[in-house]
Amino acid sequence: MGVVERVSAFLTTWVERTQSAGILADWVIVILILFVLTLWIGSGCWASSIGEVRGHGPVKHFLLGLAAPGFYPVIILFALGVRKRRAPPPPSEEEQAKKQRKITVVGVPSASEKKAAAEVEAAQPKAVEKLQYGQEFFDELASEKRGGVGMVISYTGNKVRVSAILDVFPEVVSVEIEMPDGSRSKIRIPYAKIESCETP
């Protein structure tokens, strides 16, 4: 049986017994008593939480919050300073010795361990070689007399004719290209997507 069911059963039994005894409860008084109790306990809890957050003992402030409900929490909210937490004491020599004993010393790998590591390394795929068409390639091309004019770049299935290399970045090259209608457009092409470059 849960808490709600137990409370409900207790209240039902209490009401039935008081009615059978001829005692009629004044619900306004009952609600008022519950309200006052809630404020009283809430005052202690509020004072306790303020004290704990600011580094003081929560029990002492809980009791003082019950003794002066409402007033005490408001007062310490503005008056109670933050207590500096004490730094933990340095570990003793015995504790340091225990920690050093727990440290596992890693020895030199044996011949079998070296062989196993070499096999794992050989099984892994080789690193991808540096891109053929990268920043260095387009820097050199831009510094030439023609500056890449007339070059055809193929990337992701597209072919564009370059009329000028505008700027070279670490990951992309910015170029001006000729459109089919004769106009010009500026685009950025990532080096990773370039398939080929045909210079005139």
N, C-alpha and C positions, 0 to 999 in steps of 0.2 A: 504494500500500500504506500502510495507516495505521500509527500508532505501536504499537498493540497487536500487530498482525500482525508488525511488524518485531522487536519484543521477543520475541514467541513463537518466531519463526523463529531468532533468535540463541540463545535458550535451548535449543531443540531441537538445533541444530547443536553447541552446546557440550557438551551431555549426550552426544550420539552420539560425538563425538571423544574425550571423556574416557573413555567406556566402551571404545571401540576401542583406546585406549592402555593400558587396564588400570587406569585411575585411577577409583576409586569415591568419589564426593563424600559427605561427611558432612553431611546436610541440617540437622542441628541447628546445626552451625557456620555454614553458609551463612545460615540464618535469623537467627542471632545477629549475624553481620556486617552483614546488611541492617538489622536493628533498631538497631544501634549507629550506622550511617551515617545512618539516618533521624533519630535523636535529635540527632546532631552537627549536621547541616544544619538541622534544625528549630530548634535552639538559636540558630544564627546568624540565621535568618529572624525568629525571635521578637524577638531583641535589635534587629535592624534596624528592625522595625516599631515597636517602642517608641521608638527614637531618632527615627524620622521623624515620628511623631505628636506628639512633644514638641518638634519644631523643631530637631533635631540631624541631623548627617549620617548617612544610613543605612549607607553603606559601612563607615565606621569601626566602627560598632557591630556590623555583620555579622561583620567579621573578629575583633573581640573576643569575640563570641558563639561563634565557632568555636574560639578559643583557650581559653576557659573555658566549655565547654558546660554548660548547666544553671545554673551558679552566676551567671554574669554577667547573664543576662536577669532572674533573680529579684532581684539586687542593684539593677539600674537601674530595675526596676519600682517600687521604693520610694524610691530615692535620686536618680534623675535628674529635675531640675526642668524645667519648661516654659520654653523660651526664647522671649522675645518676638520676634515677627516684625518685621523692620525695615520701616518705612513706605517705599513707593517714593519715589525722589527726585522733587522737583518738576520738571515738564517745562521744558526749556530754552526760550529765546526763539524759537529756530528751529522747535521742535516746535509751540509755540503759534501761530506765524505760519502754519505748514502747516495746522493745524486750522482757523484762521480762513479760510484760502483755500478749504477744502473746504465751508464753510457756504454754502449756496445762499440767496441773497436772494430772498424772495418779493415780487414787484412788485404794483402795483395791478391788479386784474383788468380786462381790456379789455371793450369794449361787447358783443362777441359772447359772452364768457364770462358776463357779467351776464345776457344774454338767455337763454342756455342754462340757467343756474341758476334763473331765473324760471320757465322752462318745466317744469323738473323739479319745482319746488315746487308749481306749479299742477296737475301730474299726480298728485301725492300726495294721498291722501284727507285731508279736513279733520279736525281733531281733534274728538273727540266732545264735545258740549256738556255742561256741568255737569248732574248729575242733578237732576231736578225735585224728587224726594223724597229729601232728604239730611239731614244732621245739623242744618243750620240750620232746615229746615222743621219737624222734630220738636221742636227746642228751643223754637221759637215756639209750637207746638201745646201742648207740655207746660206752658208758662207761662200759658196761657189758663185761664179759670175752670173750664171743663169738662175740660181736660187730655186731650182726645182720646177721652173716654168715648163709646162708641157708634159710633166711626168704623169703617168696613169697609175693610180693606186687601186688595187683590188682588195675589198674587205667585205666579209660576210655576204658574198655573192654579188656585190655591187662594184661597178667600175666608175671612177671619177677622174676627170682630167684637171690637174692642178694648174692654176694660173699664178699662184703665189703662195709661199709658205709664210704665214703671218706670225706665228709664235710656236715655240717648242716647249712643252711642259714635261714633267717627269713621267706622266702616264699617258698623255694624249698629245697629238700635234694639231694645231689650228691652221687650216688652209683655206684659201679662196679657190672655188672651183667654177668651171664653166658649165652653165645649164644648157639643155638642148635648145632652148629658145634664144640663146646668145647672151642671156643675162648672167650675172655672177652672184655667187652665194658663199657665205662663210660657214664652215662646219668644223667640228672637232672629231678626230678619228682616234680611238684607243689603239695603242700599239699592239695589244694582244689580239685584236681582230684583223690586223693587216695580213693579207695572204701573200701579196706580191707588190713590187713597185717597178714599173717600167719607165726608165729614163730615156728621153729622146736622143 
